[in-house]
Amino acid sequence: MALWDVYYTATSVDDAVRLLAEHKGNARIMAGGTDLIVEVEHKTRTPAVLIDVTRIGGLDEIRLGTDGLIHVGPMVTHAQAAASSLLQERALPLAQACWGVGAPALRNRGTIVGNLVTASPANDTITALRALDGCLKLRSARGERVVSLAEFYTGVRRTVLEPDELVVDIAFAPLAENAHGVYLKLGLRRVLTIAVTNVALVVKLDKDRVTEAHIALGSVAPTIICAPEAEAVLVGDPLTDERIEQAASLAAEAARPIDDVRGSAWFRTEEVAALVRRGLQSLRAGDARLGLPRPEAMTPLWGRSRVRPRLSGPTVAHHTEGDEPIQCTVNGENVAVQGANGKTLLHMLRDDLGLVGTKAGCEEGECGSCTVWLDDVAVLSCLTPAPRAHGTNIVTIEGLSQGEELHPVQAAFVEADAAQCGYCTPGFVMSAANLLKECPNPTREQITTALSGNLCRCTGYYKIIHAVEKAAGLEKE
C-alpha cells in the first residue's frame, strides 16, 4: 500500500510554497523525514502529497549575518549543527541539544526545523532555542512573517504554522562574551531516547553577578515553558549555592508535568530541580560543555554539510500510479525502479531490487538494522522515502565487498566472531565501515558513538567493538 500519492522534489523555495498553496492542507514538507515517515506509517498524519526540499541550494547554511544574528537554514541537520564551530562557541545549548538527538544516522538526516515543527514538548532543540530567544521566518505564496519561538507553539504538537507556510530561517542573537549557556537532558538511556525532562539555561554576568537569566524547561508542560521566578531570583547576585538552590526550587514549581510511560509527574518535577541545579553549577565552574566533543574531534561525516545532488530543470513529480521511475545508482549499477514511488527506500531495496541484506527491523529508526549509505552518508532506509533516492548513489551491505574480497570490516566481523544471530550485523557493518571511511583511526569513544544507533538483541557489543578496532588496525596485542 502506498504511503502517499505524489512525491515532489522541489528545486526552489518558490516552487515549494507554490505547491503548498496548491495542495492546501493535503501536503507536508519532507526534509529529514525522521519524524514524518513514522507519523505516516502510523497514520497519525496522512498527507497525500510530500514536497521534498532537500535538493534546494542554500538551505543548509549556518552563518553569522550582517544583522548580528545567527541564522540556521531549514536543511541544517542535527549532525551539522552539533559540530558547528559557530554554534559551539556562540550558542552552546543548541549544539548540545542537537548532539543529544537520536543517534548518528538520525542526526545525519534529521533537521532542526523538523524537530521544531513536530512540536513535541519533549523535543530537544525547542528548549535550547527558547533559552536563546530564537525566532522563525515563515514563507508562503502570500508573503513572509517572523514569529518568536514563544509565540510559535499553541499546544502539544500544535503551532501557528499555516498549511501553506514553510519555515525558511531560524534566527537568534549569539551569546555575548559575558553570557554562558548549557543544555541538559534526562532520558531513560544514553541514546535514541526522548527526554523525560530537559532544560536550557543562559546567564549573563557582570564580573561575578548575574545581570540576566533565561531558564527553559521541556517535557513538563504542553509546550516548552520558561521559569520567570527562577530567572528573577538569580539576577543581581553571584551564583552562590543559596541562589542556585532557590532557582532550582522555583524552576520545579514552574513545571506542570504529567504521568506517562517515561516518568511520573513527581519524578519530572524532582529532575527539573536537579537539572537546573547541575546546569547552574556547571556555568559557575566554567565547565558548561559537559563532555560535548569539540568540532575537530567529531568525524567529518557527522559534522560537515554535504553537497546534495541538485536536480536540474523544473520540479520533479513522482506519482504513485505513474510511469516515472526512480533512477539511481545502487552498488555501482545504474537502476530504474518502477512501482516504488509510494514506498520507503528500505522496501524499494528489498522488494524491488532484491537486496535483502538491508534488514527491516523496527522501521521507526531505533534499531539501525536498515542502515545504508546515501551519497556517502549513513542513513536509515526505513525513514527515507524511495523517491528521495532519485539521482543519488546508494551502497548497501551487498555492495561493500569487492567481488570475492570482503571489506575489512566484514572480514574483521568474521575473524572476531562478531555476528551472533546476524540480523543486526548488516547495519553494524555499514555504520562501522562508514566511520572508518571518514575516520581511519578512531578512538573507542568514537567507535561506540558511531555504533550507538545500532542495537543487538544478542548483546554481542564487546565483540562488535573489537571487530571494528581490528578492522582499523587498533587491536591491542
Helices and strands as residue ranges (DSSP letters): E 6-9, H 13-23, G 24-26, E 27-30, H 36-41, E 49-52, E 62-64, E 70-72, H 78-82, H 85-90, H 92-99, H 104-109, H 112-118, H 124-131, E 135-140, E 143-148, H 149-152, E 153-155, E 158-159, E 166-172, E 179-186, E 197-206, E 209-218, E 225-226, H 228-234, H 241-254, H 265-285, G 295-297, H 300-303, E 316-319, E 326-330, E 333-337, H 345-347, I 348-352, E 371-374, E 377-380, G 381-383, G 386-389, E 393-395, G 397-399, H 408-415, H 425-438, H 444-450, H 461-471
